């Protein structure tokens, strides 16, 4: 449980089951934890343990079989999909392994998009400034296919942070990048996270990335097997 006063994320006894040819498959079972403002946490575990399903439910992109998720006190599953989408737009930023940029839009247009959807009149200026902050001020007019993987992920970071979300969700954000580029992207993510005061929750297989977070939440067989602070591990021997 978080020691901070304000819970930005409250995952409350979440279960997820699906039916297959052999019967019912339990993907998540009684997941329960909170994250406070500015806290950083990594969800870790073996492939198939339920990490990405959990992240999708926290984002409101998937619906739990039982239980709920609250974002800044608002119950994601007490509202319909339209209201859930509006809540995501106000509160949440996303970074994916596969970047999820729109290929027919330039870097600038990709970053402007969430601002335009929110009706921001300063979308172009805000997107230009954010792209400059991630080192892409000279690449505004480039389409994703003309950008390297690292550059595409920096565009994705700019798009996620430009709305100044209270929560950033990242699913294997360095999974498609080489080691050196991944290190640069993660440093940028943590720098922006501290600067903007965002709560960060990421799924990763990389122990070094998990170690940089305040907490490591280990999921095994659909349950939280361990929820621990990483602070003690970072102390000198």
N, C-alpha and C positions, 0 to 999 in steps of 0.2 A: 504494500500500500504506500501511496505517496505521503510524505510528511508535509507537503505544502498545503496551504489553506484552501486554495481554489482548485477543484478538480476540473481540468479541461476535458479529459476523457474518463468516463466511468463505464467499464465493461461489467455488466451485472448478470452473473450466472448464465452465460451464453452457451447454448447447445446448438449443434447443427447436425442433422441426420438427412441422408438421402436414401431413396429406395433403388436397389439394383436387382439383377436377376436372381440373386441369392437371398434377398431379403432387405433388411435395413442396415445401412452402413453409418456408424457414428463417426463423424469427422471431428467435431468439437464436443467436449463434455465439461460442463460447469466451469467455464472460463470466467474469472472474476479478478479484476485489478483496476486501479485508478492511476492516472498520470496528472501531475500538477503543472501549473504554468511554468514555462521555460525548461521543463524536465526533458531529458533525452533518454530514450529506451530502445534497446534492440531486441527483437523477437528472433530467437535462434532455435534450431532443432533440425533433425534429419528430414530429408525429402519425404513428402507425404505425411508429415506430422500435423498438418493443418495450419501452418503459419500464414500462407497467402489467403486461405479462406477466412481466417480471423481478421486479417487486414481489410479484406473486402467487406466484411460485416461492419467493422469499425467505420469504414467509409460510407456505409449505407448502400453499397452497390450490391450486396447480397443480404438476404433476410434470414435471421436465425430461426431455428425451429422453436426455441424457447429462450427467454431472457431478453435483454435489451442493451442498448448502448446510449449513453448520454454524452452530448458534446456541449460543453459549457452550460450544463444543466438542462439542455433541451433533449427530450427523448426522440431519438431518430425514428423509432418504429411506432410512435403514437400518432404519426402524421402520414399523409399519402405520399406517393412518389414525387409529385410535383413540389410539395413542400420540403421533402427530404432533399431534393436537388437544389432548392433555394438555400437550404441550410448549409449544404456542402459548399455552395458558391460563396457564402459569407464567411465560413469558418475554416475551410480545409484546402490545402494545396497538395498536389500529387507529383511524385517523381517515379517513373517506371524504368525497369531494366531496358525496355525496347524504345524508350524516349517518347513515343506516342505524339510526335509532332505531325502536323498536317502538311503533307508534301506539296500542296498547291499554294501554300502561304509562305512568305518570307520569314526569316527569323523575327523581324520586327512585328509582322502581322500575327505570328504565333503567340508572341508575348502580349500583344494588344488584345487578343481575343477575349480572355476572361474579363478584362476591364470594360470592353465594349458591351459584353453581355450584361455587365452590372450597371451599364448606363453612365460610365465615367466619361466626362467630357475631356479629361486630360490623358486619355488612354495612350496617345502617341508619345507625349512627353514622358510619361511615367515609364512606358516600355523602353524607350530610348535610354533613359537614365539607368534602368535595371540592367539592360544589356551591356552598357558601359561598365557597370560594376562587376559583371562577370567576365570582363575582358573581351567583349565582342562588339565594341563600339564601331569597329570598322567592317562588320559583317551584317549590318542591319538588312541589306537588300538581298542577301544570299538565301537560296532555297535549301531545305534540309539535305538534298542529295549532293549539294556542293560543299557541305560541311563534314568535318571528320566526326567520328563517334564522340570524342570528348567535347567537341564544339556543340554537337547536337544535345548532349546531356547538359551542357551549360545553358543552352537555350531553354531546355526543360526546367532547369533550376530557376532561371529568370522568370519564366511563366508561372511557376509555383509560388515564388516569393513576391511577385509584383503586386498581388492582391493583399499582401501582409496578413496571411492566414494565422489563426490562433494555433492551428495544428497542421503539421506537415507529415504526410504519410509517404514512405519511400519503400518500394519493393525491389530488392536487389539492385540498388542504383548504380553499382559498378560492375554488374554481371556481364555486360557486353563490352567492357573496356579492358585494355591491357593494364598491368599493375601500376605503371607510372602515371598514366592518365587517370586511372581510378583514384589514386592517391590525391591528385590535384583536385578532382571533382569533389571528393569527400571533404578535403580541407575547406573548399569553397562553401560546401553545404553547412558545415559546422560554423564557419565564420558568419555566414548570413543568418544562421539560426540564432547565434548569440547576439548579433547586432539588432535583429528585429524582435527578439524575445519570443520566438515561436516554440511551441512544444513539438518535439520531434519523435516519431515512432517509425522505426525502420525494420524491415525483414532482411536478414543477411546470413550468408554462410561463412562470412569472413570474421574470424575471431578478433583480428586486430581492429576492425571497424566496430564490432560489438564492444570491445574494451574501451573505446573512446566515449561511449555513452555512459550516462549516470547509472543506468540499470540494465541488467540482462535478464530477459524473461525467456526461460527455456520451455518449449512446448514439446511434449512427447506423447504419442498415441492420443492426441486430441485434448490433452490436459496440460495445465501449467505444472511442470515438474519442479521448477525452481524459479524464484523471483528474487534476485540478489543485486545489491549494490556492487559496482565495479571499483569503487574507491579504494578498497583495501588492496586489490590486486595491483593498483598503480603506485602503491607506496614503495619506496626504495627498500631493498633488503637490508 
